[in-house]
């Protein structure tokens, strides 16, 4: 009982805004919401929603959205998995990877089978996911059978212009591209769409989920950003 209480207190601390740690959590999958989001129940009868990190599966109304969900369901439902995560977003979803009972990583398997994109919202980019995505594209599997599949971040994007989150606890993980928070790899400054001289296109920029993440990577706010 004492051990379970200690674990529960630690998890509560993890879910507090501003905390960023690396932690491992085991539980049984009791719900699969879509290809990249599920719910686990721990041995202490606690429920946690998990959003798979660095991948983006098609939304349910999209082509292959239901197929991606079924793929995840078949691999993990009613099975004990291990979740490894570092951050919790504004909806208190654990943002991490899910290890299957056999050791495979669910995030990788979805990209490998053409049922999720590599979600390039972390700097530096994940080389293994990039290669898995390339191989799925080359084999024309999953949504890559389509000539121009629409990435889910474009499918759900709206025209709302908002200030980027200050820290990970304010981030909606699905809207990172919508925040438009980028860093210039040469000058090591970061800015967002409300800043003057914001680049509308071009290479040489890293994407960040929050201002704190940009600062942690050694980037400083641009002088063209008011109230940065």
N, C-alpha and C positions, 0 to 999 in steps of 0.2 A: 504493500500500500504506500509506504514511504517513497519507494522508487517511482511509482506512477505519479504521485503528487509532485515530485521533483521534476519529472519530465513535463508535466502539464504546466507548471510554473515557468519552465524554460521556454516552452512554446508560446505562452502568453507574452513573454518578454520579446520573443522573436517577432510577434505580430504587432508590437508597438511601433508607431510611426518613427522613422529615422533609424531603426536598427538594421544593420546590414552584416550578416554573418553567413558562413557556409555551414549548413546543417543537413543531416540525413534523417528522414522520417519514414517509418514503415506503416503500411496500412493495407486494407482490402478495398479494392475498387467496387463501389456500390452504385455508381452512376457514371454514364458516359454522355456528356452533353453534345459534343461534336468531336471532330477529329483531333483537336488539340486541347480539349478541356474535359476534365473528369473530376469526380469526387471520391475521396478515400475516407475510410473509417479506421481509426487507430484502435489498438487493443484497449485503450482507455476510453473508448466510446466517444471520441471526439471526431468531428467531421471537418474536412478541409477540402476546398476546391483547389485544383491544380491547373495552371495554364502552362502548357509546354513551352519551354524557353527556346528562342532562336529559330522557331519554325512557325509557319502560318498555314493552317489547313483551310480548304474552301469553306465558305459559309454554307449553311444548310440549303438556302435557296439556289446556290450555284450548282453548276454541273459537277458531279462527282462529290458534292458535299455530303450526301447521305452515304455514299460508298466509303468515304474517308472515316465517317463516324462508325460504320459497321466494321471497318478494318480495325479500328482502335478497340471497339467493343469485343471483337473476337479474340484479340490478344490479351486484354487485361480484365474484363469484367469478372467479378467474383474471385479474382486472384490477388494474392498478396504481392505488393510491389514496393520498391524503395524509391522515395522521392528525394532528390538532392537539389537544394535550392539556396539562394543567397538573398533574394528580395521578396517582398510581399507588396502587391500593387494596391491601388486605392480601393479595390473591391475585396481586399484581403485574400486574394488568390496567391497561392504559392507559385512563384515563377521559377521553374526548374526542369530537370530532366527526370524521366521515369524509367527505372530499371526493371525489366521483366524478371520473372523467376529464373529464367535460363541465362540471365546476364545481359541480354540485348537491351539497347536503349530505344524506347518507343519513339522518341524524337527522330532518331536516325532512320528507323524502319519506315516511318511515314514518308520521309523525303526519298528514301531509297526506292520506294514503290510508286513514286510520282503522285502521292496523295497529300503532299504539303510542300510549300516553298521554303527555301532557306530565308528566314526573316532577318535581314541584315541590319539589325538595329543596335548592335553592340560593336564596340571598337576595342581591339582589332577584330576583323571578321573571322568566322569559324571556318578553317580550311577544310575540315572533314565534311561538314555539311555542304560546303560549296562544291566539293568533288562529287558527293552523292547526288546533288541536284543536277550537275552536269551529266552524270552517267544516266540518270533517269530520262533526261531530255534526249540524250543520244539514242536511247533505246525506244523512245516514243511510247512510254508506258504511263498509265494514270492519266492525268489531265494533259500530259504532253502530246497526246494523240490529236489534240486540237491545234490548229495553226497559230492561234493567238489567245491562249487562256488568260483570263483576267485574274490577277492576284487578288486575294481577299482584302488586302489593305486598300486597294483601289475601289473594290466593290462597295465597301462600307464607308468610304471617305465622303465627308460633306464639306461645305464651304465655310464652316465655322472657323474664325480666326481667334485663337486664345493664347494667353501667355503660357509658355512651357512650364512644367512642374519644377518646383524648387528641389525636391528630393524624391527618391523612389517610392515613398509611401503615398505620393500624390499622383502617381503615373497610372493611366489606363493603358495597360500593356498593348492593347489592340490598336491604340491611336498614336503610337509613337511617331509614325511618319507624318501624321496630321499636325503634330506639334511643330515640325519643321526645325527642330533644334539641331544645328550642324556645327562642326568645327573645321576650320581651315587647317589642313595638315601641314602647310608650309609656315604660316604665321602663328599657329597655335592659339588662335582666338576662336571663340564660339559666338554664335548669333542666331536669331530666329526671325520669322517673317516680319515682325513689327519693327525690326531694326532698319536703319537707313543702309542703303547699299547692300541689301540682302541679295545674294546671287540666286537667280531663278533657275539656273541650270549650270551644268559643268561638273568636271571631275575634281578630285583632290579634296573631298570633304568627307568627314566622318559623321555618322548619325548618333545622337545621344538621346537617352530617354528623359533626362532631367539635368538641371544646371549642376547639381552636385556630382553627377557622373562625369560631366565635362570637366569640372574642376579636378576631380580625382584622377583624370587622365592627363593632367598637366596643361589644360587649356584655360585661358583667361577670357573674360567677357570683352566683347568688342566695344570700343569707345562710341560706336554708332548705335549702341543700344541704351535707351534711357531707362534709368532705374534698374540696371542690370544686377 
